[in-house]
Amino acid sequence: MKRKAHTKLLPLSLALVLGATCVPWAAAVGDGVAPSCDEAYYATLDYYGNLQEGSVVKSYALHGAEAITDYGAYDEVVNLTDGTPADTRDYGTTFHFEDGAPDHFYFQGRTQAPFAQLPWSITLHYTLNGVPTRAEDLAGQQGVVELQVDILPNPSAADYARNNYTLEAMAVFNQDDILSLEAPGAQVQLVGNLRTVLFMAL
């Protein structure tokens, strides 16, 4: 039961773990220690599941490397760790750590491109007291609000994406604005006066 219906943006987080290994093409034998990388794709959706903003966040364990080159294609690159500038070229983005490399380095690459290749299509629907209702018309209403999230397989997604990605769908509700909250199959966490509802899907 809701006193007020407040719709929130639904963030989507994909946990994708990749190993990135650099092996130089040279006659000399190296020590086998190279930077390794993990990444996650984040998509912020509107009330109905349309993409508003997408980005990849990458975490590099440098293992003593003085520079890294990432070969992803991004609209914008944001350093999340320090003031090291990004050297962006056609072939990728390079960070040179002239003042000493950190143990771990994080950056964000803003891009919408991966969203089309996700292994799911996502649609949101709403009802007020059992009647289908536009999200824009819910604010300030009283009654029982149901939010239905349809997550369907994307047949055009690559096999790797279908077999290796996990989906986390999250919505946040102000406990002062609701009388009760039900989310079967979800993990519900209370953070201050906010209730966070988290679903995971393979």
C-alpha positions in Angstrom: 0.0 0.0 0.0 1.4 3.4 -0.9 0.5 6.8 0.3 2.5 8.3 -2.5 3.9 6.7 -5.5 7.5 7.8 -6.3 9.0 6.2 -9.4 12.8 6.0 -9.4 15.3 5.3 -12.2 16.3 1.7 -12.3 20.1 1.3 -12.5 21.3 -1.8 -14.2 24.7 -3.3 -13.4 26.4 -6.0 -15.3 29.3 -7.8 -13.7 31.7 -8.9 -16.4 35.1 -10.2 -15.3 37.8 -10.3 -18.0 41.4 -11.1 -17.8 43.6 -8.8 -19.8 47.2 -10.0 -20.4 49.9 -8.2 -22.3 52.6 -10.4 -23.8 55.3 -8.5 -25.8 56.3 -9.9 -29.2 60.0 -10.0 -28.6 62.8 -12.5 -28.4 63.5 -11.7 -24.7 61.6 -13.7 -22.1 59.8 -11.5 -19.6 58.8 -12.1 -16.0 55.2 -13.0 -16.9 53.8 -10.2 -14.7 51.3 -8.0 -16.6 48.4 -5.7 -15.7 45.0 -7.5 -15.2 41.6 -6.0 -15.6 38.0 -6.4 -14.3 35.1 -4.4 -15.7 31.4 -3.7 -15.1 28.9 -2.1 -17.4 26.3 0.3 -15.9 23.1 1.4 -17.6 20.7 3.9 -16.2 17.2 3.4 -17.6 14.1 5.7 -17.7 10.8 4.7 -16.1 10.0 2.2 -19.0 13.4 0.6 -19.6 14.8 2.9 -22.2 18.6 3.6 -21.9 19.5 7.1 -20.6 23.1 6.7 -19.8 25.7 3.8 -20.1 29.3 3.4 -19.0 32.0 0.8 -18.4 34.0 1.0 -15.2 37.3 -0.8 -15.3 39.6 -1.8 -12.5 43.3 -2.5 -13.4 45.7 -4.2 -11.0 48.9 -2.8 -12.4 51.5 -5.2 -10.9 54.2 -2.5 -11.2 53.4 -1.4 -14.8 54.2 2.2 -15.6 51.5 2.5 -18.2 48.4 0.7 -19.4 46.5 0.8 -22.7 42.8 0.0 -22.9 41.4 -0.8 -26.3 37.7 -0.1 -25.6 35.9 2.5 -27.7 34.4 5.2 -25.5 32.6 8.5 -26.0 34.4 9.9 -22.9 37.0 8.7 -20.5 37.0 9.7 -16.8 39.9 8.9 -14.5 38.4 7.8 -11.2 41.7 7.3 -9.3 44.1 10.3 -9.6 45.1 13.1 -11.9 46.8 11.0 -14.6 45.5 12.3 -18.0 44.1 10.0 -20.5 45.8 9.8 -23.9 43.0 8.8 -26.3 43.9 7.7 -29.8 42.1 5.8 -32.5 43.4 2.5 -31.2 42.6 3.0 -27.5 43.3 4.9 -24.4 46.7 5.0 -22.6 47.5 6.2 -19.1 51.2 6.9 -18.3 52.0 7.0 -14.6 55.0 9.3 -14.5 54.8 10.1 -10.8 54.5 6.4 -9.7 51.8 3.9 -10.5 49.1 3.1 -8.0 48.5 -0.6 -7.1 45.0 -0.4 -8.5 43.7 2.1 -11.1 40.0 2.8 -12.0 38.5 4.7 -14.9 35.1 5.1 -16.5 34.4 4.9 -20.2 31.1 6.4 -21.1 29.4 4.5 -23.9 25.9 3.3 -24.9 27.2 0.8 -27.5 27.2 -2.3 -25.3 23.5 -1.9 -24.3 22.3 -3.2 -27.7 24.3 -6.4 -27.2 23.1 -7.2 -23.6 21.6 -10.7 -23.3 18.3 -9.2 -22.1 15.7 -6.7 -23.1 14.1 -4.8 -20.2 10.6 -3.3 -20.0 8.8 -1.8 -17.0 5.1 -1.5 -16.5 3.0 0.0 -13.7 -0.5 -0.4 -12.2 -2.3 1.7 -9.7 -4.9 -0.3 -7.7 -4.7 -3.0 -10.5 -5.2 -0.5 -13.4 -2.4 0.0 -15.9 -1.0 3.6 -15.3 1.7 5.7 -16.9 4.7 6.3 -14.6 4.3 10.1 -15.0 0.8 9.9 -13.5 1.8 8.0 -10.3 3.4 10.8 -8.3 1.1 12.0 -5.5 -1.4 9.1 -5.9 -2.6 6.9 -3.1 -3.2 3.2 -3.4 -1.4 0.0 -4.3 1.2 0.5 -6.9 2.7 -2.5 -8.7 5.9 -2.3 -10.7 6.5 -5.1 -13.1 9.9 -5.6 -14.7 10.0 -7.9 -17.8 13.5 -9.2 -18.5 13.5 -11.2 -21.8 16.4 -13.0 -23.6 18.0 -11.0 -26.4 18.5 -13.5 -29.2 20.9 -11.3 -31.0 23.4 -11.1 -28.1 26.7 -12.9 -28.5 27.1 -16.4 -26.9 29.7 -15.0 -24.5 27.4 -12.4 -23.2 24.5 -14.9 -22.8 26.7 -17.4 -20.9 28.8 -15.1 -18.7 26.9 -11.9 -17.8 24.9 -11.4 -14.6 22.2 -8.8 -14.2 21.5 -6.7 -11.1 18.4 -4.6 -11.2 17.9 -2.1 -8.4 15.1 0.3 -7.3 15.1 2.6 -4.3 12.0 3.7 -2.3 11.7 6.3 0.5 10.2 4.5 3.4 8.5 7.7 4.6 6.4 7.7 1.4 5.1 4.1 1.5 3.1 1.9 3.9 4.4 -1.4 2.8 6.7 -3.0 0.2 6.7 -6.5 -1.3 9.3 -7.7 -3.7 9.2 -11.5 -4.0 12.6 -13.0 -4.9 14.5 -9.8 -4.3 17.0 -8.8 -1.6 15.6 -5.8 0.3 18.0 -3.6 2.3 17.2 -0.7 4.6 19.7 2.2 4.3 18.5 5.0 6.6 15.0 5.7 5.5 15.5 4.2 2.1 14.5 0.7 1.1 16.7 -0.7 -1.7 15.3 -3.6 -3.7 17.9 -5.7 -5.6 17.2 -8.5 -8.1 19.8 -10.7 -9.8 19.4 -12.7 -12.9 21.7 -15.0 -15.0 
